[in-house]
Amino acid sequence: MKDYHISRHNSFYTIGLNHKKADAEVRGKFSLDDAGIDTILQQAKIEEIDGLLITATCNRTELHGFAQHPYQLIKLLCNNTMGTVEEFQEVAYIYKNKDAISHLFKVGAGLDSQILGDFEIISQLRQSFNRSKKHGIANPFVERLCNSVIQASKRIKNETGISSGATSVAFASVQYILKHIPDISTKNILLFGTGKIGRNTCENLIKHTKNPNITLINRTKDKADKIAGKFHLQVKDYGELQTEIRSADILVVATGAKFPTISKELIYTKKPLLILDLSVPKNVSNDVLNLKNVTVIHLDQLSQMTDETLENRKKYIPQAEKIIEEVKDEFTQWLETRKFAPVIKALKKKLKSMKDEELDFQSKKLSDYNMEQADIISDRIIQKITKQFANHLKDSNTDADESLELIRKVFQLEVNSK
């Protein structure tokens, strides 16, 4: 892909961290809820950052936007989370211009997911864009980029087998349970929290364990009742959490809280208890690890479980990358066109001014002068000249920046680059 300048003063950056270098504890410090995202978008607008998209999931926190320096975006993130700049620098990545664009395509295609081919990120990207648009900080570049990433993602999902087979954190949770817990259909399973992963795990548990003894607890009982009704589960009050843990063989924690919701004090068990923590930040306190009879598994460990399904998906990576390149090239062409559009517009204006001057001069000089005909002919000539210039600039062999500068000089154009 040819290099290009996205803006004369600002560059497009991606700053962030993900599951590859940052463990759940560190990711937890930089996690953002909806209110946190709204605050950053509002602050960015005040700082006149033009175009910003935030992707915040349990696997990653990223800011994609225009800034004079990436530190502007890093500062926004660190000021609105519990993480420090020093902690961020240890695990972070920073991409600029075309590298930032490539990274977002890779994320949207499921190639950068904790589980290869997981397309959950696409619905999150849509939500992120809508949130930026609502705050008036989604410029045409961000909008077009988001649409292109979603388009590539759809094509990859439909044209390749990269998401074939059942593989997700929710599925991996159930596979782990089936592998390590004998007589699963007779065990007591407690699901605490109704986050998306929790709901998916619940669905997988019912499907694969044929276990009628699944109990659901949530701080907000209404949410628990809705899910329980769908899956025919028992619902208990939040106040009964400690009692229910005592009788549970398996505890699935999907609360998505900022701080641990399960501590050592809640657990009194004389029989083996398996706890699956599917939250980021971790919602099971570290002191639980020291308890006898208790095994704690976090979603990061579940995501490392590779099986035949994942191995099978890897062979589709080159095909997915080819689709990304095709859609990315279309986006780049659009971007180049936007770059020289102001110059073409200024050129048209200059030629029209020359035309008006000349027609006015001829109308005074000639007695049988036909103003209407002269106007039509000269407009057509202007159209052909500007089209010729546009075609030249679109040519992949052309150095667009050099040509734009030459056109500016030759025609002494005043270009509004906004």
TAFENSUL-V465901 format. One record per residue. N is the residue number from 1. RES is the residue in one letter. NEAR is the number of other ideal C-beta (glycine too) atoms within 10 Angstrom. D_FIRST is the distance of its C-alpha to the first C-alpha in Angstrom with 1 decimal. Layout:
BEGIN
N RES NEAR D_FIRST
N RES NEAR D_FIRST
END
This chain:
BEGIN
1 M 11 0.0
2 K 12 3.8
3 D 7 6.4
4 Y 13 9.1
5 H 13 12.6
6 I 18 13.7
7 S 16 17.3
8 R 7 19.4
9 H 10 21.6
10 N 18 20.1
11 S 16 17.0
12 F 23 16.0
13 Y 24 17.3
14 T 24 18.2
15 I 25 21.4
16 G 26 23.4
17 L 24 25.1
18 N 20 25.6
19 H 21 27.8
20 K 11 26.2
21 K 12 27.7
22 A 25 30.0
23 D 13 33.1
24 A 20 34.8
25 E 13 37.0
26 V 18 34.2
27 R 24 32.1
28 G 22 35.4
29 K 18 35.7
30 F 26 32.4
31 S 22 32.9
32 L 19 33.1
33 D 12 35.3
34 D 10 35.0
35 A 8 37.2
36 G 17 35.1
37 I 22 31.9
38 D 16 33.9
39 T 15 35.1
40 I 24 31.7
41 L 24 30.4
42 Q 13 33.6
43 Q 15 33.3
44 A 24 29.7
45 K 15 30.8
46 I 7 33.6
47 E 14 31.3
48 E 9 29.2
49 I 21 26.0
50 D 18 24.1
51 G 22 22.6
52 L 27 23.2
53 L 24 22.9
54 I 26 25.0
55 T 24 24.8
56 A 23 28.1
57 T 22 29.2
58 C 24 31.5
59 N 26 28.5
60 R 23 26.4
61 T 28 26.6
62 E 25 23.5
63 L 26 23.0
64 H 27 19.8
65 G 29 20.3
66 F 23 20.2
67 A 26 22.2
68 Q 12 23.0
69 H 11 23.2
70 P 19 22.5
71 Y 14 26.3
72 Q 18 27.1
73 L 26 25.6
74 I 20 27.2
75 K 17 30.5
76 L 23 30.4
77 L 24 30.0
78 C 19 32.6
79 N 11 35.1
80 N 17 35.2
81 T 20 35.4
82 M 13 37.7
83 G 21 35.2
84 T 12 35.1
85 V 13 32.3
86 E 8 33.5
87 E 17 33.2
88 F 22 29.8
89 Q 12 28.5
90 E 11 29.9
91 V 17 27.8
92 A 21 24.9
93 Y 14 21.1
94 I 15 19.2
95 Y 19 15.5
96 K 14 14.0
97 N 16 11.6
98 K 17 8.1
99 D 13 10.2
100 A 21 12.9
101 I 24 11.1
102 S 16 10.1
103 H 17 13.7
104 L 24 15.3
105 F 24 13.8
106 K 17 15.2
107 V 26 18.4
108 G 28 18.9
109 A 27 18.5
110 G 22 21.3
111 L 17 19.4
112 D 19 20.4
113 S 24 23.9
114 Q 21 27.0
115 I 23 27.8
116 L 21 24.9
117 G 26 24.5
118 D 19 26.4
119 F 17 25.3
120 E 19 27.8
121 I 21 24.9
122 I 19 24.0
123 S 11 27.5
124 Q 17 27.2
125 L 21 23.9
126 R 13 25.7
127 Q 14 28.7
128 S 24 26.6
129 F 21 25.1
130 N 12 28.6
131 R 18 30.1
132 S 25 27.7
133 K 15 28.4
134 K 11 32.1
135 H 16 31.9
136 G 10 30.1
137 I 22 27.1
138 A 21 24.4
139 N 16 22.7
140 P 10 20.8
141 F 20 17.4
142 V 22 18.8
143 E 15 20.5
144 R 15 17.5
145 L 26 15.4
146 C 22 18.6
147 N 14 19.2
148 S 21 15.7
149 V 26 16.2
150 I 17 19.8
151 Q 16 18.8
152 A 25 16.5
153 S 24 19.4
154 K 15 22.0
155 R 16 20.4
156 I 28 20.1
157 K 18 23.7
158 N 9 25.0
159 E 13 23.2
160 T 20 23.4
161 G 15 26.2
162 I 23 24.5
163 S 22 27.1
164 S 13 30.0
165 G 14 33.2
166 A 14 34.7
167 T 23 33.0
168 S 22 32.9
169 V 25 34.6
170 A 24 37.5
171 F 22 37.8
172 A 27 37.5
173 S 25 40.4
174 V 25 42.6
175 Q 18 41.9
176 Y 16 42.9
177 I 24 46.1
178 L 14 47.0
179 K 10 46.5
180 H 13 48.5
181 I 16 51.1
182 P 8 53.9
183 D 8 55.7
184 I 19 53.0
185 S 9 54.8
186 T 11 57.7
187 K 17 55.8
188 N 17 55.6
189 I 25 52.0
190 L 24 51.4
191 L 28 48.2
192 F 29 47.9
193 G 25 45.4
194 T 22 43.7
195 G 18 40.0
196 K 17 37.5
197 I 22 37.3
198 G 25 41.1
199 R 20 41.5
200 N 19 39.3
201 T 27 41.2
202 C 24 44.4
203 E 16 43.4
204 N 20 42.5
205 L 24 45.8
206 I 18 47.9
207 K 12 46.1
208 H 15 46.3
209 T 19 49.4
210 K 9 51.9
211 N 17 53.3
212 P 12 55.4
213 N 17 55.9
214 I 21 52.8
215 T 19 53.4
216 L 26 51.1
217 I 23 51.5
218 N 24 49.5
219 R 14 50.4
220 T 10 50.3
221 K 15 52.6
222 D 8 51.5
223 K 15 48.0
224 A 24 49.6
225 D 14 52.1
226 K 14 49.3
227 I 18 47.5
228 A 21 50.9
229 G 10 52.0
230 K 12 49.0
231 F 15 49.5
232 H 9 53.3
233 L 20 53.2
234 Q 14 55.8
235 V 17 55.0
236 K 18 56.7
237 D 12 56.9
238 Y 12 54.9
239 G 8 58.2
240 E 12 58.8
241 L 18 55.7
242 Q 11 57.7
243 T 12 60.2
244 E 19 57.5
245 I 20 55.7
246 R 16 59.0
247 S 12 59.4
248 A 23 55.7
249 D 19 54.5
250 I 25 50.8
251 L 27 49.3
252 V 26 45.8
253 V 26 44.7
254 A 27 42.0
255 T 22 43.1
256 G 20 39.8
257 A 16 42.0
258 K 16 41.0
259 F 12 43.9
260 P 20 45.6
261 T 21 47.8
262 I 24 49.4
263 S 13 51.5
264 K 16 54.1
265 E 10 56.9
266 L 17 56.0
267 I 21 56.4
268 Y 11 59.7
269 T 16 59.5
270 K 8 61.7
271 K 10 59.6
272 P 13 56.0
273 L 21 53.4
274 L 20 49.7
275 I 24 47.4
276 L 28 43.8
277 D 27 42.0
278 L 29 39.1
279 S 28 38.4
280 V 26 36.1
281 P 20 37.6
282 K 25 40.2
283 N 25 43.2
284 V 27 45.6
285 S 18 47.1
286 N 12 46.9
287 D 12 50.7
288 V 22 50.8
289 L 12 49.4
290 N 8 52.8
291 L 15 54.9
292 K 8 56.7
293 N 11 56.0
294 V 17 52.6
295 T 14 49.2
296 V 20 46.1
297 I 18 42.7
298 H 20 39.6
299 L 26 36.6
300 D 20 34.5
301 Q 14 36.8
302 L 22 36.7
303 S 19 33.0
304 Q 11 33.2
305 M 16 35.4
306 T 13 33.5
307 D 12 35.0
308 E 9 34.5
309 T 16 32.6
310 L 15 29.9
311 E 11 29.7
312 N 16 29.4
313 R 22 26.5
314 K 12 24.4
315 K 11 24.2
316 Y 19 22.1
317 I 16 19.3
318 P 9 17.1
319 Q 14 17.9
320 A 27 16.9
321 E 15 13.5
322 K 12 13.0
323 I 21 14.1
324 I 22 11.9
325 E 14 8.7
326 E 12 10.6
327 V 22 11.8
328 K 20 8.7
329 D 13 7.3
330 E 14 10.8
331 F 20 10.8
332 T 16 8.0
333 Q 13 10.1
334 W 15 13.1
335 L 17 12.2
336 E 17 11.7
337 T 14 15.0
338 R 13 16.7
339 K 19 15.9
340 F 21 17.7
341 A 12 20.3
342 P 15 22.8
343 V 22 22.8
344 I 19 23.5
345 K 14 26.1
346 A 19 27.7
347 L 22 27.8
348 K 15 29.5
349 K 14 32.0
350 K 16 32.8
351 L 18 33.4
352 K 13 35.5
353 S 10 37.5
354 M 13 38.1
355 K 17 39.1
356 D 12 41.6
357 E 10 43.1
358 E 12 43.6
359 L 15 45.0
360 D 11 47.4
361 F 10 48.5
362 Q 12 49.1
363 S 12 50.9
364 K 8 53.5
365 K 8 53.9
366 L 10 54.2
367 S 4 57.1
368 D 4 55.8
369 Y 12 52.3
370 N 11 50.4
371 M 11 48.1
372 E 7 46.6
373 Q 9 45.6
374 A 16 44.2
375 D 13 42.1
376 I 11 40.6
377 I 12 39.9
378 S 17 38.2
379 D 13 36.0
380 R 10 34.8
381 I 12 34.0
382 I 17 32.1
383 Q 12 30.1
384 K 9 29.3
385 I 13 28.4
386 T 15 26.0
387 K 11 24.3
388 Q 10 23.9
389 F 18 22.1
390 A 15 19.9
391 N 10 18.9
392 H 14 18.3
393 L 21 15.9
394 K 13 14.0
395 D 10 13.6
396 S 9 10.2
397 N 5 12.3
398 T 15 13.7
399 D 12 13.3
400 A 20 13.9
401 D 14 15.4
402 E 9 17.8
403 S 16 18.8
404 L 20 19.5
405 E 12 21.7
406 L 11 23.5
407 I 20 24.3
408 R 15 25.6
409 K 9 27.8
410 V 9 29.1
411 F 16 30.2
412 Q 8 31.0
413 L 18 29.2
414 E 9 29.7
415 V 16 26.5
416 N 8 26.7
417 S 10 23.3
418 K 4 24.4
END
